[in-house]
């Protein structure tokens, strides 16, 4: 992956992350409240699941 492709990926991720607070800020606050109530193990599982889904999507798109 070239340096430019890396920065494009980062820019797209930031744009996607900004959609929910832009469109529905109250839902974003509720989501963070629910995340704060989760245990470390639950948050780790969500992080792992997110990474696996992202890796699978990348594998499908690239491969």
N, C-alpha and C positions, 0 to 999 in steps of 0.2 A: 504494500500500500504506500503510495507516495505521500509526501508531506501535505500536499494540497488536498488529497482525498481525506486524510485524517482531520484536517480543519473543517472540511465540508461536513463530515460525520458529526463533529462536535457542534457545529452551527445548527444542523438539523435537530440534534438532540435537545439543544437549548430552546429551539423554536417549539418543539413538541412539548417540552416541560412547561413552557409558558402559556400554553393554551388553556389549561384548566383554571389557573388563577385569573386569566383574562376573562374567560367566558362565565365562570361560576365561582367567585371567590369564597362564598359562604360554604360551598361544598368542599373546597380545598381546606378551609379551617376545620370542618368536621372530620375530614380524612386525617389530618395531622393529629387531632385530638384522639381519634381511634388508634393511630399508630403509637402515640405516647402511652396508651393503656396496655399495649401488647408486651409480652415478655421478650427477653433477648432471644430465646430460642425461636419464637414465632417470627421475629424480625429477620433472623438469620435465614429461616426457611423461605420467607418472601424474597429475600435478596438472592438466594440460590435459585429459586424458581424463575425470577426475573432474568438472571444471567443465562439459565438454560434456555428459556424462551427466546432471548435475544440471540444466543448462539445458534439455535435451531433455525431461526429466521434468516440469519446471516448465511448459514450453510445452504439453505434453500435458494436464496437469492444469488449467491456467488456460484454455488456448485450446480 
